[in-house]
């Protein structure tokens, strides 16, 4: 997997404890067009602390161009920002 760390727009739902669950995201491509991707399955969820910033890492699976792909999303808890971390 290639590390990207690109900011993305996310639609997510949160549990009563405040744990996010990604549903669908929109990312920009190299030619400045946008692509919407639905998260089909969350494989794992783990929390890490990087330079004092708490982040939740989601290993997810989706179908892109008729191919099943696995990728990682990051949610930065302090700033409420989402990133496409690895693909």
Jmol script that loads the backbone (N, CA, C; Angstrom):
load data "model"
ATOM      1  N   UNK A   1       0.835  -1.186   0.000  1.00  0.00           N
ATOM      2  CA  UNK A   1       0.000   0.000   0.000  1.00  0.00           C
ATOM      3  C   UNK A   1       0.876   1.244   0.000  1.00  0.00           C
ATOM      4  N   UNK A   2       0.429   2.235  -0.713  1.00  0.00           N
ATOM      5  CA  UNK A   2       1.153   3.496  -0.837  1.00  0.00           C
ATOM      6  C   UNK A   2       0.587   4.506   0.166  1.00  0.00           C
ATOM      7  N   UNK A   3       1.459   5.212   0.889  1.00  0.00           N
ATOM      8  CA  UNK A   3       1.028   6.226   1.843  1.00  0.00           C
ATOM      9  C   UNK A   3       0.670   7.507   1.093  1.00  0.00           C
ATOM     10  N   UNK A   4      -0.578   7.990   1.294  1.00  0.00           N
ATOM     11  CA  UNK A   4      -1.059   9.187   0.608  1.00  0.00           C
ATOM     12  C   UNK A   4      -1.273  10.358   1.564  1.00  0.00           C
ATOM     13  N   UNK A   5      -1.957  10.119   2.669  1.00  0.00           N
ATOM     14  CA  UNK A   5      -2.322  11.141   3.674  1.00  0.00           C
ATOM     15  C   UNK A   5      -2.994  12.344   3.010  1.00  0.00           C
ATOM     16  N   UNK A   6      -4.028  12.073   2.184  1.00  0.00           N
ATOM     17  CA  UNK A   6      -4.795  13.117   1.505  1.00  0.00           C
ATOM     18  C   UNK A   6      -6.036  13.455   2.319  1.00  0.00           C
ATOM     19  N   UNK A   7      -6.327  14.736   2.536  1.00  0.00           N
ATOM     20  CA  UNK A   7      -7.570  15.096   3.222  1.00  0.00           C
ATOM     21  C   UNK A   7      -8.772  14.745   2.337  1.00  0.00           C
ATOM     22  N   UNK A   8      -9.841  14.257   2.968  1.00  0.00           N
ATOM     23  CA  UNK A   8     -11.042  13.858   2.241  1.00  0.00           C
ATOM     24  C   UNK A   8     -12.277  14.400   2.949  1.00  0.00           C
ATOM     25  N   UNK A   9     -13.391  14.410   2.223  1.00  0.00           N
ATOM     26  CA  UNK A   9     -14.693  14.756   2.792  1.00  0.00           C
ATOM     27  C   UNK A   9     -15.387  13.448   3.130  1.00  0.00           C
ATOM     28  N   UNK A  10     -15.975  13.364   4.346  1.00  0.00           N
ATOM     29  CA  UNK A  10     -16.514  12.093   4.828  1.00  0.00           C
ATOM     30  C   UNK A  10     -17.945  12.230   5.307  1.00  0.00           C
ATOM     31  N   UNK A  11     -18.738  11.198   5.056  1.00  0.00           N
ATOM     32  CA  UNK A  11     -20.041  11.017   5.692  1.00  0.00           C
ATOM     33  C   UNK A  11     -19.856   9.851   6.651  1.00  0.00           C
ATOM     34  N   UNK A  12     -20.144  10.084   7.925  1.00  0.00           N
ATOM     35  CA  UNK A  12     -19.944   9.055   8.946  1.00  0.00           C
ATOM     36  C   UNK A  12     -21.060   9.137   9.978  1.00  0.00           C
ATOM     37  N   UNK A  13     -21.263   8.053  10.694  1.00  0.00           N
ATOM     38  CA  UNK A  13     -22.171   8.073  11.837  1.00  0.00           C
ATOM     39  C   UNK A  13     -21.347   7.787  13.092  1.00  0.00           C
ATOM     40  N   UNK A  14     -21.821   8.290  14.216  1.00  0.00           N
ATOM     41  CA  UNK A  14     -21.092   8.175  15.476  1.00  0.00           C
ATOM     42  C   UNK A  14     -21.931   7.409  16.495  1.00  0.00           C
ATOM     43  N   UNK A  15     -21.267   6.591  17.306  1.00  0.00           N
ATOM     44  CA  UNK A  15     -21.959   5.892  18.379  1.00  0.00           C
ATOM     45  C   UNK A  15     -22.217   6.865  19.523  1.00  0.00           C
ATOM     46  N   UNK A  16     -22.962   6.428  20.526  1.00  0.00           N
ATOM     47  CA  UNK A  16     -23.224   7.275  21.690  1.00  0.00           C
ATOM     48  C   UNK A  16     -21.937   7.599  22.443  1.00  0.00           C
ATOM     49  N   UNK A  17     -20.919   6.752  22.325  1.00  0.00           N
ATOM     50  CA  UNK A  17     -19.624   6.982  22.961  1.00  0.00           C
ATOM     51  C   UNK A  17     -18.731   7.903  22.141  1.00  0.00           C
ATOM     52  N   UNK A  18     -19.178   8.317  20.956  1.00  0.00           N
ATOM     53  CA  UNK A  18     -18.411   9.230  20.120  1.00  0.00           C
ATOM     54  C   UNK A  18     -17.457   8.553  19.155  1.00  0.00           C
ATOM     55  N   UNK A  19     -17.620   7.259  18.924  1.00  0.00           N
ATOM     56  CA  UNK A  19     -16.751   6.526  18.001  1.00  0.00           C
ATOM     57  C   UNK A  19     -17.312   6.659  16.583  1.00  0.00           C
ATOM     58  N   UNK A  20     -16.506   7.193  15.638  1.00  0.00           N
ATOM     59  CA  UNK A  20     -16.998   7.371  14.264  1.00  0.00           C
ATOM     60  C   UNK A  20     -16.978   6.061  13.472  1.00  0.00           C
ATOM     61  N   UNK A  21     -17.893   5.965  12.516  1.00  0.00           N
ATOM     62  CA  UNK A  21     -17.957   4.835  11.585  1.00  0.00           C
ATOM     63  C   UNK A  21     -18.138   5.412  10.185  1.00  0.00           C
ATOM     64  N   UNK A  22     -17.133   5.292   9.315  1.00  0.00           N
ATOM     65  CA  UNK A  22     -17.220   5.884   7.977  1.00  0.00           C
ATOM     66  C   UNK A  22     -18.248   5.170   7.105  1.00  0.00           C
ATOM     67  N   UNK A  23     -18.964   5.950   6.291  1.00  0.00           N
ATOM     68  CA  UNK A  23     -19.964   5.405   5.380  1.00  0.00           C
ATOM     69  C   UNK A  23     -19.545   5.639   3.930  1.00  0.00           C
ATOM     70  N   UNK A  24     -19.243   6.902   3.594  1.00  0.00           N
ATOM     71  CA  UNK A  24     -18.924   7.276   2.214  1.00  0.00           C
ATOM     72  C   UNK A  24     -17.987   8.474   2.255  1.00  0.00           C
ATOM     73  N   UNK A  25     -17.027   8.524   1.316  1.00  0.00           N
ATOM     74  CA  UNK A  25     -16.132   9.677   1.257  1.00  0.00           C
ATOM     75  C   UNK A  25     -15.920  10.143  -0.167  1.00  0.00           C
ATOM     76  N   UNK A  26     -15.472  11.407  -0.272  1.00  0.00           N
ATOM     77  CA  UNK A  26     -15.172  12.019  -1.562  1.00  0.00           C
ATOM     78  C   UNK A  26     -13.733  12.497  -1.532  1.00  0.00           C
ATOM     79  N   UNK A  27     -12.985  12.114  -2.559  1.00  0.00           N
ATOM     80  CA  UNK A  27     -11.573  12.487  -2.659  1.00  0.00           C
ATOM     81  C   UNK A  27     -11.312  13.165  -3.997  1.00  0.00           C
ATOM     82  N   UNK A  28     -10.296  14.007  -4.033  1.00  0.00           N
ATOM     83  CA  UNK A  28      -9.892  14.675  -5.274  1.00  0.00           C
ATOM     84  C   UNK A  28      -8.848  13.830  -5.991  1.00  0.00           C
ATOM     85  N   UNK A  29      -8.989  13.752  -7.306  1.00  0.00           N
ATOM     86  CA  UNK A  29      -8.003  13.049  -8.122  1.00  0.00           C
ATOM     87  C   UNK A  29      -6.952  14.035  -8.613  1.00  0.00           C
ATOM     88  N   UNK A  30      -5.950  13.518  -9.325  1.00  0.00           N
ATOM     89  CA  UNK A  30      -4.865  14.357  -9.813  1.00  0.00           C
ATOM     90  C   UNK A  30      -5.356  15.436 -10.781  1.00  0.00           C
ATOM     91  N   UNK A  31      -6.393  15.129 -11.564  1.00  0.00           N
ATOM     92  CA  UNK A  31      -6.913  16.101 -12.529  1.00  0.00           C
ATOM     93  C   UNK A  31      -7.978  17.012 -11.917  1.00  0.00           C
ATOM     94  N   UNK A  32      -8.032  17.111 -10.603  1.00  0.00           N
ATOM     95  CA  UNK A  32      -8.944  17.966  -9.830  1.00  0.00           C
ATOM     96  C   UNK A  32     -10.402  17.531  -9.903  1.00  0.00           C
ATOM     97  N   UNK A  33     -10.690  16.363 -10.481  1.00  0.00           N
ATOM     98  CA  UNK A  33     -12.053  15.845 -10.444  1.00  0.00           C
ATOM     99  C   UNK A  33     -12.266  15.116  -9.112  1.00  0.00           C
ATOM    100  N   UNK A  34     -13.511  14.897  -8.763  1.00  0.00           N
ATOM    101  CA  UNK A  34     -13.852  14.264  -7.488  1.00  0.00           C
ATOM    102  C   UNK A  34     -14.403  12.871  -7.731  1.00  0.00           C
ATOM    103  N   UNK A  35     -14.130  11.971  -6.800  1.00  0.00           N
ATOM    104  CA  UNK A  35     -14.644  10.611  -6.866  1.00  0.00           C
ATOM    105  C   UNK A  35     -15.290  10.279  -5.518  1.00  0.00           C
ATOM    106  N   UNK A  36     -16.477   9.652  -5.546  1.00  0.00           N
ATOM    107  CA  UNK A  36     -17.174   9.237  -4.325  1.00  0.00           C
ATOM    108  C   UNK A  36     -17.032   7.729  -4.174  1.00  0.00           C
ATOM    109  N   UNK A  37     -16.662   7.300  -2.975  1.00  0.00           N
ATOM    110  CA  UNK A  37     -16.436   5.889  -2.699  1.00  0.00           C
ATOM    111  C   UNK A  37     -17.232   5.496  -1.460  1.00  0.00           C
ATOM    112  N   UNK A  38     -17.993   4.424  -1.567  1.00  0.00           N
ATOM    113  CA  UNK A  38     -18.755   3.895  -0.440  1.00  0.00           C
ATOM    114  C   UNK A  38     -17.905   2.864   0.287  1.00  0.00           C
ATOM    115  N   UNK A  39     -17.850   2.976   1.609  1.00  0.00           N
ATOM    116  CA  UNK A  39     -17.112   2.018   2.429  1.00  0.00           C
ATOM    117  C   UNK A  39     -17.998   0.786   2.582  1.00  0.00           C
ATOM    118  N   UNK A  40     -17.600  -0.328   1.983  1.00  0.00           N
ATOM    119  CA  UNK A  40     -18.399  -1.552   2.048  1.00  0.00           C
ATOM    120  C   UNK A  40     -18.217  -2.291   3.360  1.00  0.00           C
ATOM    121  N   UNK A  41     -16.993  -2.276   3.907  1.00  0.00           N
ATOM    122  CA  UNK A  41     -16.721  -3.036   5.122  1.00  0.00           C
ATOM    123  C   UNK A  41     -15.570  -2.415   5.884  1.00  0.00           C
ATOM    124  N   UNK A  42     -15.708  -2.329   7.211  1.00  0.00           N
ATOM    125  CA  UNK A  42     -14.616  -1.913   8.086  1.00  0.00           C
ATOM    126  C   UNK A  42     -13.983  -3.190   8.619  1.00  0.00           C
ATOM    127  N   UNK A  43     -12.717  -3.416   8.267  1.00  0.00           N
ATOM    128  CA  UNK A  43     -12.027  -4.642   8.660  1.00  0.00           C
ATOM    129  C   UNK A  43     -11.497  -4.518  10.087  1.00  0.00           C
ATOM    130  N   UNK A  44     -10.751  -3.436  10.364  1.00  0.00           N
ATOM    131  CA  UNK A  44     -10.227  -3.214  11.713  1.00  0.00           C
ATOM    132  C   UNK A  44     -10.342  -1.741  12.072  1.00  0.00           C
ATOM    133  N   UNK A  45     -10.322  -1.490  13.368  1.00  0.00           N
ATOM    134  CA  UNK A  45     -10.323  -0.120  13.890  1.00  0.00           C
ATOM    135  C   UNK A  45      -9.328  -0.110  15.055  1.00  0.00           C
ATOM    136  N   UNK A  46      -8.366   0.817  15.025  1.00  0.00           N
ATOM    137  CA  UNK A  46      -7.418   0.938  16.133  1.00  0.00           C
ATOM    138  C   UNK A  46      -7.105   2.401  16.381  1.00  0.00           C
ATOM    139  N   UNK A  47      -6.704   2.691  17.591  1.00  0.00           N
ATOM    140  CA  UNK A  47      -6.372   4.063  17.956  1.00  0.00           C
ATOM    141  C   UNK A  47      -4.864   4.164  18.163  1.00  0.00           C
ATOM    142  N   UNK A  48      -4.281   5.285  17.695  1.00  0.00           N
ATOM    143  CA  UNK A  48      -2.852   5.524  17.900  1.00  0.00           C
ATOM    144  C   UNK A  48      -2.654   6.980  18.286  1.00  0.00           C
ATOM    145  N   UNK A  49      -1.524   7.240  18.890  1.00  0.00           N
ATOM    146  CA  UNK A  49      -1.167   8.600  19.273  1.00  0.00           C
ATOM    147  C   UNK A  49       0.112   8.938  18.524  1.00  0.00           C
ATOM    148  N   UNK A  50       0.040   9.929  17.625  1.00  0.00           N
ATOM    149  CA  UNK A  50       1.175  10.313  16.807  1.00  0.00           C
ATOM    150  C   UNK A  50       1.499  11.771  17.104  1.00  0.00           C
ATOM    151  N   UNK A  51       2.650  12.030  17.673  1.00  0.00           N
ATOM    152  CA  UNK A  51       3.093  13.378  18.046  1.00  0.00           C
ATOM    153  C   UNK A  51       2.066  14.073  18.951  1.00  0.00           C
ATOM    154  N   UNK A  52       1.459  13.305  19.838  1.00  0.00           N
ATOM    155  CA  UNK A  52       0.485  13.858  20.766  1.00  0.00           C
ATOM    156  C   UNK A  52      -0.920  13.954  20.221  1.00  0.00           C
ATOM    157  N   UNK A  53      -1.122  13.667  18.922  1.00  0.00           N
ATOM    158  CA  UNK A  53      -2.454  13.708  18.299  1.00  0.00           C
ATOM    159  C   UNK A  53      -3.067  12.317  18.329  1.00  0.00           C
ATOM    160  N   UNK A  54      -4.250  12.214  18.928  1.00  0.00           N
ATOM    161  CA  UNK A  54      -4.962  10.940  18.929  1.00  0.00           C
ATOM    162  C   UNK A  54      -5.647  10.762  17.582  1.00  0.00           C
ATOM    163  N   UNK A  55      -5.461   9.574  16.986  1.00  0.00           N
ATOM    164  CA  UNK A  55      -6.055   9.263  15.688  1.00  0.00           C
ATOM    165  C   UNK A  55      -6.648   7.868  15.729  1.00  0.00           C
ATOM    166  N   UNK A  56      -7.745   7.695  15.001  1.00  0.00           N
ATOM    167  CA  UNK A  56      -8.340   6.375  14.827  1.00  0.00           C
ATOM    168  C   UNK A  56      -8.066   5.949  13.386  1.00  0.00           C
ATOM    169  N   UNK A  57      -7.513   4.748  13.233  1.00  0.00           N
ATOM    170  CA  UNK A  57      -7.176   4.221  11.910  1.00  0.00           C
ATOM    171  C   UNK A  57      -8.171   3.109  11.564  1.00  0.00           C
ATOM    172  N   UNK A  58      -8.801   3.254  10.405  1.00  0.00           N
ATOM    173  CA  UNK A  58      -9.757   2.269   9.925  1.00  0.00           C
ATOM    174  C   UNK A  58      -9.160   1.561   8.721  1.00  0.00           C
ATOM    175  N   UNK A  59      -9.118   0.241   8.760  1.00  0.00           N
ATOM    176  CA  UNK A  59      -8.737  -0.547   7.588  1.00  0.00           C
ATOM    177  C   UNK A  59     -10.060  -0.961   6.943  1.00  0.00           C
ATOM    178  N   UNK A  60     -10.294  -0.503   5.712  1.00  0.00           N
ATOM    179  CA  UNK A  60     -11.596  -0.657   5.059  1.00  0.00           C
ATOM    180  C   UNK A  60     -11.464  -1.386   3.729  1.00  0.00           C
ATOM    181  N   UNK A  61     -12.631  -1.779   3.219  1.00  0.00           N
ATOM    182  CA  UNK A  61     -12.682  -2.478   1.946  1.00  0.00           C
ATOM    183  C   UNK A  61     -13.814  -1.888   1.117  1.00  0.00           C
ATOM    184  N   UNK A  62     -13.555  -1.659  -0.165  1.00  0.00           N
ATOM    185  CA  UNK A  62     -14.550  -1.149  -1.108  1.00  0.00           C
ATOM    186  C   UNK A  62     -14.293  -1.751  -2.480  1.00  0.00           C
ATOM    187  N   UNK A  63     -15.277  -1.615  -3.335  1.00  0.00           N
ATOM    188  CA  UNK A  63     -15.122  -2.065  -4.720  1.00  0.00           C
ATOM    189  C   UNK A  63     -14.901  -0.833  -5.587  1.00  0.00           C
ATOM    190  N   UNK A  64     -13.720  -0.768  -6.233  1.00  0.00           N
ATOM    191  CA  UNK A  64     -13.355   0.335  -7.114  1.00  0.00           C
ATOM    192  C   UNK A  64     -13.041  -0.240  -8.488  1.00  0.00           C
ATOM    193  N   UNK A  65     -13.740   0.227  -9.514  1.00  0.00           N
ATOM    194  CA  UNK A  65     -13.544  -0.257 -10.893  1.00  0.00           C
ATOM    195  C   UNK A  65     -13.665  -1.781 -10.968  1.00  0.00           C
ATOM    196  N   UNK A  66     -14.671  -2.338 -10.304  1.00  0.00           N
ATOM    197  CA  UNK A  66     -14.959  -3.781 -10.275  1.00  0.00           C
ATOM    198  C   UNK A  66     -13.843  -4.606  -9.638  1.00  0.00           C
ATOM    199  N   UNK A  67     -13.002  -3.972  -8.824  1.00  0.00           N
ATOM    200  CA  UNK A  67     -11.925  -4.665  -8.108  1.00  0.00           C
ATOM    201  C   UNK A  67     -12.087  -4.366  -6.624  1.00  0.00           C
ATOM    202  N   UNK A  68     -12.008  -5.399  -5.803  1.00  0.00           N
ATOM    203  CA  UNK A  68     -12.093  -5.208  -4.357  1.00  0.00           C
ATOM    204  C   UNK A  68     -10.760  -4.654  -3.852  1.00  0.00           C
ATOM    205  N   UNK A  69     -10.813  -3.495  -3.206  1.00  0.00           N
ATOM    206  CA  UNK A  69      -9.589  -2.820  -2.745  1.00  0.00           C
ATOM    207  C   UNK A  69      -9.623  -2.662  -1.230  1.00  0.00           C
ATOM    208  N   UNK A  70      -8.459  -2.757  -0.609  1.00  0.00           N
ATOM    209  CA  UNK A  70      -8.309  -2.512   0.824  1.00  0.00           C
ATOM    210  C   UNK A  70      -7.486  -1.244   0.984  1.00  0.00           C
ATOM    211  N   UNK A  71      -7.903  -0.377   1.913  1.00  0.00           N
ATOM    212  CA  UNK A  71      -7.241   0.904   2.124  1.00  0.00           C
ATOM    213  C   UNK A  71      -7.404   1.305   3.585  1.00  0.00           C
ATOM    214  N   UNK A  72      -6.699   2.361   3.987  1.00  0.00           N
ATOM    215  CA  UNK A  72      -6.779   2.844   5.359  1.00  0.00           C
ATOM    216  C   UNK A  72      -7.225   4.295   5.393  1.00  0.00           C
ATOM    217  N   UNK A  73      -8.129   4.585   6.322  1.00  0.00           N
ATOM    218  CA  UNK A  73      -8.607   5.939   6.581  1.00  0.00           C
ATOM    219  C   UNK A  73      -8.157   6.330   7.973  1.00  0.00           C
ATOM    220  N   UNK A  74      -7.852   7.620   8.157  1.00  0.00           N
ATOM    221  CA  UNK A  74      -7.477   8.132   9.474  1.00  0.00           C
ATOM    222  C   UNK A  74      -8.443   9.233   9.874  1.00  0.00           C
ATOM    223  N   UNK A  75      -8.854   9.210  11.148  1.00  0.00           N
ATOM    224  CA  UNK A  75      -9.699  10.249  11.709  1.00  0.00           C
ATOM    225  C   UNK A  75      -8.922  10.906  12.843  1.00  0.00           C
ATOM    226  N   UNK A  76      -8.644  12.197  12.699  1.00  0.00           N
ATOM    227  CA  UNK A  76      -7.919  12.955  13.716  1.00  0.00           C
ATOM    228  C   UNK A  76      -8.949  13.482  14.722  1.00  0.00           C
ATOM    229  N   UNK A  77      -8.889  12.995  15.950  1.00  0.00           N
ATOM    230  CA  UNK A  77      -9.907  13.279  16.954  1.00  0.00           C
ATOM    231  C   UNK A  77      -9.944  14.747  17.348  1.00  0.00           C
ATOM    232  N   UNK A  78      -8.800  15.386  17.543  1.00  0.00           N
ATOM    233  CA  UNK A  78      -8.765  16.783  18.009  1.00  0.00           C
ATOM    234  C   UNK A  78      -9.315  17.766  16.987  1.00  0.00           C
ATOM    235  N   UNK A  79      -9.080  17.535  15.699  1.00  0.00           N
ATOM    236  CA  UNK A  79      -9.512  18.479  14.661  1.00  0.00           C
ATOM    237  C   UNK A  79     -10.727  17.986  13.879  1.00  0.00           C
ATOM    238  N   UNK A  80     -11.163  16.744  14.121  1.00  0.00           N
ATOM    239  CA  UNK A  80     -12.308  16.125  13.421  1.00  0.00           C
ATOM    240  C   UNK A  80     -12.075  16.063  11.910  1.00  0.00           C
ATOM    241  N   UNK A  81     -10.846  15.829  11.474  1.00  0.00           N
ATOM    242  CA  UNK A  81     -10.516  15.739  10.049  1.00  0.00           C
ATOM    243  C   UNK A  81     -10.291  14.287   9.656  1.00  0.00           C
ATOM    244  N   UNK A  82     -10.674  13.984   8.411  1.00  0.00           N
ATOM    245  CA  UNK A  82     -10.501  12.655   7.843  1.00  0.00           C
ATOM    246  C   UNK A  82      -9.417  12.692   6.767  1.00  0.00           C
ATOM    247  N   UNK A  83      -8.660  11.573   6.663  1.00  0.00           N
ATOM    248  CA  UNK A  83      -7.595  11.457   5.669  1.00  0.00           C
ATOM    249  C   UNK A  83      -7.643  10.069   5.028  1.00  0.00           C
ATOM    250  N   UNK A  84      -7.382  10.030   3.718  1.00  0.00           N
ATOM    251  CA  UNK A  84      -7.123   8.759   3.042  1.00  0.00           C
ATOM    252  C   UNK A  84      -5.646   8.495   3.285  1.00  0.00           C
ATOM    253  N   UNK A  85      -5.347   7.557   4.160  1.00  0.00           N
ATOM    254  CA  UNK A  85      -3.979   7.357   4.612  1.00  0.00           C
ATOM    255  C   UNK A  85      -3.186   6.461   3.666  1.00  0.00           C
ATOM    256  N   UNK A  86      -3.674   5.261   3.408  1.00  0.00           N
ATOM    257  CA  UNK A  86      -2.977   4.325   2.519  1.00  0.00           C
ATOM    258  C   UNK A  86      -3.945   3.737   1.534  1.00  0.00           C
ATOM    259  N   UNK A  87      -3.430   3.494   0.325  1.00  0.00           N
ATOM    260  CA  UNK A  87      -4.246   2.829  -0.689  1.00  0.00           C
ATOM    261  C   UNK A  87      -3.361   1.958  -1.547  1.00  0.00           C
TER     262      UNK A  87
END
end "model"
wireframe off; spacefill off
backbone 0.3
color backbone group
